[in-house]
Structure formats: C-alpha cells, structure tokens
C-alpha cells in the first residue's frame, strides 16, 4: 500500500504508527519463499500491530536489502524516521533506487541528509528531487522549501536552500522558495531580500507579492504590506487572490471603506461566491449602506448555512432604518450561534419601547437556554437594570452572577463600576483589586481605580502609579489620556495636565473630557479657552452633566 510523505516532518513521523500491513509483493515470490526472509517480514508486521516500532524496524531491515520492494523500503524508512534509527538512510537509499521518480523517497532521503549534516549528499538529493518533481509537473523548488522548512532548526537546512537559490540565481521560483524557507525560519529580513530578488526577476507570480506582503505584516509594517498588495494588483489586476488578500488586510486594519471597495470588485467578478457576498454584506452593515445590505442579505437568505446570519443582519438593517417591529420579527427567526446576539438585540428593542420587564425576562430565559453565554447575558441584564435606575437590583444580580462565576474579571469590573455609581468606592476598590490580582495588566481596571483615587481621594501618588501603568499598556486610549491629565491636575501639574487632556479631547469629544480640560484651562486663568471648550461640548450635548456641574462649581456661567 502506498502512503504519500506528509508535507511536515512531524506528521510524516507520527504517521508511521498508523501504517497498514504491507501486502506480499507478487513479483518477489522467490525471495519471500526464503523462510528466514518470510519470518522477518511477518515478525515486522506483528511488531507494528503491537506498537513495537523498534523491533519492527529491525525485522524490516533484514528484509529490505534482499526483497528490494518499494513498499517494504518505504515502510522501513518511515518507521526509521520515527524512531530516529541511524540505519534509516540505508532503507531510504534503497527506496530511491527502486523508485527514482517518487518524490516522497527523495524527500525522506533529503531529510536524513539534513539531519546528519551531510551537505554534499543533501545537494545530490536536492537535484534528484528536482528532477522527480519536474517529471511529475510539480514545482521542485517548493518541494525543497517544504522539506528544509520542516528541518528549520538544523543549520544544514538553511545552507542547502541558500545553495540551491545561489545555483539558480536567475530563477524567480528559486528565490521565492528561499523566501518561503527563510520566512518559515523566522528570518523576515532574509525572506524580504529573497522575495525582492524574485520580483526583480518576475512580477507575474502572485505568490511572491502575497508572501512579501505577509512578511511586512509580520514586521508590523502595515502600510508597506498594503502597498505591496496594491503593487501586485497593478501588475496582475485580474488576480482574485491578491485582491482578496488586500481586502482582508484592510479589514484587519479597520479600513472598512477601502475593504468595501475591494470586496465590491470581487463580488461583481464572482457574484456566486457566497463567502465574498457575506463579507461584503458585513461591510455594508459596518458602513451603514443599508439598502445595499438589504439586497445582499436577501440574496443569501435561502443559502444553506447562511440563513441565521442573513436574518440577523437583515434585522440590523430594519433596526437602523426605523423599522423596529420588522427588526424584532427577524431577530426572532435567528437560531444557532447568533441566537444570543439576536436575543440581546431584541431586549434592547424592548427597552426602547419601555418594556423593561419583558426585556429582562427574555434575557433570563436566554441565559437558561445558553449557559455558555451566561456571563454576557448577566452583564446585559445589569445594563438594562442600571439604565432603568434600579441600582440595588443591579448589585443583587451581579452578586448572584459572581456566586455562580467567582472572581470572573468582567463581572467584578461591572460590580466595581456599579459600586462607584452608588457612591461606594470601597466596593470599587475591593473588586478592582481582585481583578488586578488575577490580571495585573488589565488596563481598564488600572485606569478606573487610578482615576477614582485621583478624583475621590487624596491618594494622588498611588493613583498616578496605577494610571501610568495603564498608560504604558494603552497610550492611545482617550479615557486613559483623560485620567493622566486629571491626576496631573490633582497633583498641581497644570501644564502636564493640559498636555494630556488636549490629546484626550483630540481623540474623543466626550463631555467628561471637555469638562476636565475646561476646568484646567479655567484654573490656569485661560477663561476664554475654557468657555469655548465647554460651549462646544454643550452644543453637542446641551444637558451634559459633567460640563454643567463643572461650570456651576466654578461659577463660570
């Protein structure tokens, strides 16, 4: 029985345990008439069945040199690789002699040469593997790259692929294969150089553009990663893989409008591709292109496996275009993985209609139906109760949830904020410190505790230490920038406070940030600037409680 050599060496070795018995070769009857050879053959088969691979290998190696059978030689080679026997190379050499056009045989021999550090022998195996691949119409360079990537920890592996690429310096395929191998070896700089050489030789191979873009992505050079894909599309405008890669890259970078444009082109070219239609449909929802979203999701409504998602997103369309009843009906039809999401949306629609009790009942029932989503549903119930002003019930609910899921960070964080809302910073500090005991780098907990200490107590140095750590973790967070500004203000560092609060205000037009920035301007003596910040905030939200209370406290009206 033939077994193809798996692409990854680990899989190749593990597969030896599962091999089925080798059939007695019909054309080797004379050899197998020898009782000694037959004994070793049968003993090997029994040993394999018993999982005794060492004994099986020893018996097979008594058969291989005399039987000269491809199946027996390949079996011995695989088992020898698995048990790491030094005699394995003998079986592999016989396998290649018996089957000189069989890729798996040369792959095995190349692996063994690499493991032994035999560069000259490896180069010979490389050339033979290249010839066998050519006869089978396969890319020999990539066959080599696959093998050396599997052996990437061994110095000989790199030397072999680099030598191959040097011998074929004018072949883009060889340079691409080197790039693949070096990328697998985590040498991003070397891979980039090889792929650049490949592109200099040929710009018509989409694989080169794709991998080079991936290399840049791994180096966190997002702009260059995207630009590489765009350059590839300029050379190969009809290549759908390049366009799909660019679209997905843009999504991962949250550049949804650009991703939409690329998926739109793909959808026009491949209207029957449901995966592309679904991706485009998701982007139309994200971008609020409601009519287009309705058209796409209606087309997917009757596709197998797409119905729940189509109902869910069609409900989103109706919800955002002023049709809550239609949205509710569509959400009711959602089952499967999106069922909890749908029930949460239904509860929010009920709250908008002031049907709070119905919303709470819906969430409670769903929590019983989907215990795996219990924490998310507890948090949603807490939000509903909090917005209804039922603070004591919120605390009771979160206490009950934490009784069921002790020390869960999300629940502790929610109870901490609820404690602060009810004026009990003791609860906030207790629960946030429990969160930080489990997750010392929980930036939101660090920030919440630090801000509260700065705002409600005189423990400014402790607050500064907590907020500074949060800032190290999330330096672009508007909330944390606001806290940094506020703690500097509390410590009397007005200039530093203004620096951070201005950054926070630039990142988010939140009313609380505006209130803080205006207060620091006011205390600094910059009354006109303070009034402008506050008036701009009130223009956006005339009743903003933070701005109104700050102005009243400072008698700034």
N, C-alpha and C positions, 0 to 999 in steps of 0.2 A: 504494500500500500504506500502511495506517495504522500509525503507531507511537505508542503512548501515551508521554507525557512521564514519565520516571522521577521518583521522589519526590525524589531527591537530585540537586542540580545537577551534581555531578561526573560521576555516572553518565549524566545526560542528555547532557552534552557529549561524553563518550567514545563514546557510542552512535552518534554521527554517522558515525564511521569505518566502521561495520558496516552501514549502510543499504543496502537492496537497490534496484535501479533503479526509478524511478517509471514506472508504466505511462502510455502516451499517453492522455490523457483523451478519452473518446469524444464528450463534448459540447463539446469545444473544437476540433473539426476545422478550422474556418475559420481560427482563429488559428495552429494548427500547420501549416496549408498555406503559411504565410509562410516562405519559405526561410531568412530571417535568424533567425526565432524557432526554427525547427527546428534550424538549425546550433548555436545557443547551447544548446538543450536537449540535443542529442546530445553536444556538447562537454563539457557539465557531467557527463553520465553517464560519459563516458570518463575524465574527470579524477577522479571519485570512485573508479572502478575502479583508477586508478593511484595513489590516495592523495594526489593534489594537491588538497587541500580549498580552498586559496585560489583557484585557478583555477576550480574547480567552483562556488564561491560567486559569483564574478564573472559566470560564464555564467548561473547560475540567476537572478541579479538582473536580467539582461536579459530573462528570460522572465516573471518573477513579475508585474510591473505590467501586462503585456499579456495573459498567459494567464488570470490570475485563477483559478487552480486550487488547491484546498485542499492537495493532495498536494505540489505544487511549492512552495507557500508554506511549508508545514511543513518540507519538506526544506531549503529555503534558511535558514529560521530556526534549525534545529538546527545546521547547518554554521556559520552565522554566530556562534552562541553558542560553538561550539567554537573557532573561530579568533579570536573577540573582535573582529569587524568592527563599526565604528560604524554601518554601513548595516543591520545586522541588524534594528533597530527598524522599518525600513520594511517588511521582509518579515513581521515579527510583526504589525504593524498590519493588513496585508492579510489575513493568516491569520485574525485575529479578525473582520474584516469578512465574510469568506467563511464562517466557521463560528462565529457568535456564541454558540453553546451548547456549544462544545468547551472543556472545562476546560484541556487541555494548551495551547491557544492563549493563553488568558488568563494561565496560569502563566508561559509564556515571556515575554509582554509585561511582566508584573509583575517578573520577574527583571531585564529590561532597564531598566525604570524605576528599580528599586532601584540597579542598577549605575551609572546616570547621575546618581543623586541627585535625580531629578525626583519630589518628594513629591506634588505635585498630580496629575501623570499617574499615579503609583502608586495614589493613592486612587481615581481613576477605574477603574483596572484591578481594584482590590480589589472595588469594588462590582459590576463586571461579572462577576468570577469568582464572587462570592457568588450572583448571580442564576443563573449557569450551573450552579453546584453545586445550588442549590435545585431547578432543573428536573430534575436527574438524581437527586434524592433523596439527595444527599450533604451532609456537614457542611462548609458553606462556611468557617466559622471555622477548622476544622482544615486546610482546603486552604491558607488564607493562612498559618497557623502553619508548615506544612511548607515553604513557599517561603521565608519570612523566616528560618527556622532554617538553611536551606541558605546563606543570604546573611548569616549572623550577624556576620561581620567588618565589614560595612558599616554605618555609622551610620544610614542611611535605613531599614534593615530594622527596627530597634527602634522608630524613630519611627512607622513605618507600623502595626505591630501594636499599639502603645500607643494610637495614634489610633483604631484600629478598636475596641479594648476600651473606650475612653472614649465613643465614639459609641453603643456598645451596653452601657452600664454596668449595665443591669438584666437582662442575659442571662448566665446562668451559663456557657453554651457559649463566649461571647466571652472571659470571664475565664479559663476553663480553657485556651483556645487561647493566651492571653497567657502563662499559666503554662508551657505546653509550650514556647513560643518562648523565654522567659527562661531556662528550665531548660537548653535547648539552647545558650543563650548563656553558660551557667555563672554566671548571676546567681541563686544559690539564694535569697537574701533576697527579691529581686523576685518570683521564682516562688512562694515561700511566701505572700507577700502577695496575689498574684493568685488563688491557689488557695483561700486563706481567704475571699476575696470571693466566689468561685464557690460555696463551701459555704454561705455565708450566704444565697445565692440559691436553692440547691438541694442537698439532701443525698441525692438519689436517683440520682446519677450515680457509679457505682463508679469510673470513670476518675479522678475528682477525688481520691477517697480514696487510690487506688493511687499516683498521681503525688506527692501530698503526702507520703505515707509514704516514697517514694523520695527526695524532696528531703531529708527529715530523715535518711535513711540516708547520703546523700552528705555531710551536715554532721556525721556521726558522732554523731548524737543517737538512739542505738539505742532507748532506752526510748520516746521520743516517736514514733518510726517504728512500733513495735509498737502503741502505744496508738492511733495514728491508724487502723490497720487494724482494731483491735477496735471502735473507734467506728463505723467504716464498716459492720462486721458487725451492730452493734446497729441501724443504720438499714436494712440490707439483709441480713437473716440468711440468705437463700437464695442469696446471690450466691457462686458457687463460685470465681470468680476472686479475690475478696477473701480468702476462706478459704484458698485455695491460696497466695496471696501471704503471708499470715500464717504458714502452716505452714512455707513455705520460709525466711521471715525468721527464725523460731525455730530452724530447723536451722542457719542460718548463724551464729547467736549461741550455738550449742551448748546450747540449751534443749530438750533432746530429749524430755522428758516432755510439755511443752506442745505441741511439734510433733506428737508421737504423738497427742495428743487431737484436734488439728485434722485430721490425716490419717485418723484413725479415723472422724470425722464424714463426711469426704469419701468414704471407702471405703464407708460404709454407704449414702450417697446415690448413689454411682456404682460399684457393685460390678464392673462390666465394664471399668472403666478400668484397664488394665494398668500404666500409669505410676504411678498413685496406689497401686495394690496393691504395686508394687515398692518405692515409697518407704516405705509403711507396714511392709512386710516388713523393710526395712533398719533401721527404728527399733525394731522388736521385737527384732532381734538386738542392737542397741546397748543396749537396756534390759533384756536378759535375759528377755524374755517368751517363753520357749521354746516352749510349746505353741501359742500364737497364731502364732508364727513358723513352726512346722511346718505349720500349717493354710494359711497364706498362701502359703508357698513350694511346697507340694504342689499348690496350685491353679494356680500359674504354671509348673509343671514341663513341661507339654506345649504351652506357648505359644511360637510361633515367635520366636526371638531371645532367649528368657528361660531356656532350658534350662540353660546353663552356670552362670548366676548362681543359678538355683534349686538345682542340685546343690551348688554351693559353700556356700550359706547353710543348706541342709538338713544338710550336713556339719558346719557350725558348731553347729547345734542338737544333733546327736548327740554331738559332741565335748564340749559343755558340759553334757550331761545324762548323762554317764558311759557312753557307747557308742562307745569308740574304734575298734572294728572296723568298725562301721557307718559312722562318720565317714570312715575310711580308704577304704572302698569307694566312698563318694560322691565324695570328692576325686578318686579315680582317673578318674571319669567327666567331670571338668571339662576343657574344651579352650578354645581361643581366648584372649581377653585375660586371663582369670583363671587360666590354666593354671599360670603361675609361682607365683602366690599359693597355689594348691592344692598344688603340689609342696612348697613351703616348709612348709605346714601338715602335709603327710604326713611330712616329715622330722622335724618336732617330735614327732609321734606316735611315730615310730620311736625317737627319743631317749628318750622316756618309757618305752619298753619295753627300754631299754638296747641297742638295735640301732644303735649309733653308725656302724658301717661301712656298713650299709645306707642310713642317712640321708645319709652323705657321698657315697655312690655316686649316690643319687637326685639330689642337688643338682648333682653334677658332670655327669651326663647332661643335666639340665635346662639347665645353663649352655651346653652344646654345642648344644642344640636351640633355645635362646632367647638368642642372643648379645646382643640388645638389653637383656636383664636381667642381664648378666654381673656387673656391679658389685654389684647387690643380692644375687645368689647367692653371690658371693665373700664378702661380709660375713656372710651366713647360715652359710656353711661355717666361717668364722672363729669365729663364736659357738659352733657345735657343738663344734669342737676345743677352744676355751677352756674351755667348761663340762666337758669331759672331762679337763681338766688337761694337755692336750697343747700346752704353750705354744710349744715350739720349732717344731712343725708350724704353729701359727698364724702365727708370724713368717715362716716359709718361704712359706706361702700368700699372705700379704699382700705379701711381696716380689715374688712371681710376678705377683700382680694389678697391682701398681704398675709392673712391667715391661711389662705389656700396656696399662695406662692411666696413663701417667706423670703425676704431680702431681695426681691426682684427689683432691679435698678429703676426701671421705668415707673413702677408703682410707687417706690419710695420717693422718687423725684416728684411725681404728681402729688403725693401726700405732703411733701415738704412745701410745695408752692401753695397748696390749699391751706396749710398751717399759716403761712405768711399772709395769705389773703384774709384769714380770720384774726390776724393780729397776734399770732402766737409764734414768734420767731424761734422759740425753743424747739417746737416741732420741726421747723425748717432746718435748724442746725443739726438736730439729732438725726433726721433722716438723710440729709445730705452727707453727713459724715459717714453714715453707714454705706452710702453709695461709694464714697471715696475710699473706704476701706477695701471694697471689692474692686473698684476701678479707679486707681489713683490718677489716671489721665482722662477722666470724664470731664471734658472742658466745660460743658453746660453746668454741671454741679459745682465745679470750682468757681465759675463766674457768678452763679446765683448766690452761693454762700458768701463769696467775697463782696459782692455788691450789697447784699443785705447788711453785712457787718459794717461796711462803709456808710451806709445810709441810715441805719437804725441804731448803731452803737458808736463808741469812740475807739473801737479796736482797729484803728486805721492801718497799723503796720501789718497785722495779721491779714486784714482784707487785701492790702497791697500785694502780699506774698501769694495769696490764692489767685487773685486776678492776673498777676504777672505770669503765673504758670498757665492759666487758661489762654492768655495772650500768646505765649510761646507755641501752644498747640494749635490755635486758630487765629492767626494775626489779622485775617481779613474779615473777621466777624464784626458786624456793626454793633451788636449787643455788647461784645467784649471790649471793643474800642470805647463805647459809651461808658462802660464800667471803669476802664482805665482812666478816662477823663474825670469821672466822678470821684474816684479815690484820690487822684492828684489834687482835685479841688478841695476835698476834705482835709488833705494834708497841707493845704495852703500853697500848693504849687500852681498858680493860676496859668502861667504860660504853658506849662506841660498839659494842664487840663484842657486848655483851648486847642492845643495841637491834636490831641486825641479826639476831642469832641467834634472838631471840624471834619476830621476824617470819617467819624461815625455818621455825621449829618450828610456828608457827600455820598456815603454808601447806602443810606436809608433815610427817608423823610419821615420817620416815626416821630410822633408827637412828644414822647418822653425824651428822646434825644434833643429835640428842639428846645424843650423846657430846660434841660440841663445846660445846653450851650448858651441859651439866652441868659440864664442865671449867672453863669461865669462872666459873660460879657458885662452884665449889669454891675456885678461886684467889682469888676475891673474898672468900671467907670465909663464903659462904652455903651451908653444908654441907647443911642440911636441904632447901633448894630443889634442890641438885644431886642428892641422893639420890632425891628424888621424880621428877625428870626421868628419871634412869637406871632407877628401878624401873618406871616406867610403860612405858619402852621395852622393858625385859626382859619385862614382862608380855605385850607384843605379840609379842616375839621373844626367847625365853629364852636363845638362844645367840648373840645379835647380837655379832659380833666387835669392832665398834667400841666398843660400850659396855663389854663385858667387858675389853678390853685397856686402855681408858682408866681404868676403876676399879682394875685391877691396878697400872697405872703410878703412879696417885696414892695407892695403898694405901687405897682408900676402902671396902674390904669389911669 
